[in-house]
Amino acid sequence: MKKLVVSLAVMGMVLSVASCRETTGEKAEEAVEAAAQDTENNLERAGEAIEEAVEETGEALEAAGEEIEEEVEGTDDMNGDDDN
């Protein structure tokens, strides 16, 4: 009878350890999936920020180019008036 009780107790501990391992494994898998999703979201946001920065830089360069053209044209007009 003692052997039966001890055997049942040992089996119970083995099963509880096995179920803890499954739970731990599931939690670890969920954590990895959550981390992967977070990484994907962060990369997407970073990509959007880069695209926005590129657009803003392009607009700023275009505006600067227009200002330079206006200054050059204004200088040419001044120089042209001096020659006449």
Secondary structure, DSSP 8 states (H G I E B T S, - for coil): -HHHHHHHHHHHHHHHHHHHHHHHHHHHHHHHHHHHHHHHHHHHHHHHHHHHHHHHHHHHHHHHHHHHHHHHHHHHHHHHHHH-
